[in-house]
């Protein structure tokens, strides 16, 4: 069995109780195997800025988006503490004509068991017309601050952290810098496809013993208006993320009505079946999803919940009045 969370993909097959689950989770994070991966979220079709720097500036204005995810509701340790993964995203991006593209930034905070991480990314994307759509290539710098508090965990057996540190009372903080790059192509109201490489340098922390694994993300979506019913539109999409040691695969379909209301289903391979609903009012958009666990972890939790909010500040392009010469005034 593969342990599938937002960040870590290691687990044991014979887990007897929650205390043992937490202990195995922690032991899976020793220096020989620990590796960070990009978060898997249900609203991936709306959160391109969090995965691909080439998306920066793809909106028609200043786009601000936030998302909160609580995974594995009810999953607690033997002391009753909440050890389930929690994620918080905030993204902002805007087109900038004088830069021939757009700028974007992402702040992401996640917590799982004794680990908490804060990411900040700054991205630039060059955009140009290509055929019927717009092609963009982007790059970003990543900043990661990671904290580990092992004092909250009572492992079944003593575990050494590093060469001479005992895990039981250890608290550590570390910081690394990395980089990412991506490509993005979109034909408005038709389809989009994006490919990105995150954590190119695979920077490694020395104190917390965390390494950002180089991860490749591929996603795409298609808009299909139902013939004879122009008010209804289907939007199938897919997302694949891999570091070539583990992978995440999601496929979803949303049904939109008048481009204001939507509902749909999503399947994440060996992990969850999700229900999504949402609506938009002018420039404001709200989305809600609930994940039903289908892995063996389902016996220890009551599913996962996401809430997404976004707002688009439209940028009015200034129209310059053209001047003409009139021969009567020459």
ABEGO torsion letter per residue (X at the ends): XBBBBAABABBBABBABAAAAAAAAAAAABAAABBBBBBBBAAAAAAAAAABAAABGABABBBBBBBBBBBGBGBBBAAGBBABBBBBBBBBBBBBAAAGEBBBBBBBBBBBEABBBBBBBBBBBBBBBBEABBBBBBBBBBBBBBBBBAAABBBABBBBBEAABBAAABBBBBBBBBBBBBBBBBBBGABBBBBBBBGAAGBBBAAAGBBBBBBBBBBBBBBBBBBGBAABBBBBBBBBBBAGABBBBBBBBBBBBGGABBBBBBBBBGABBBBBBBBBBEABBBBBBBBBBABAAAAABAEBBBBBBBBBBBBBBBBBBBBBBBAAAX
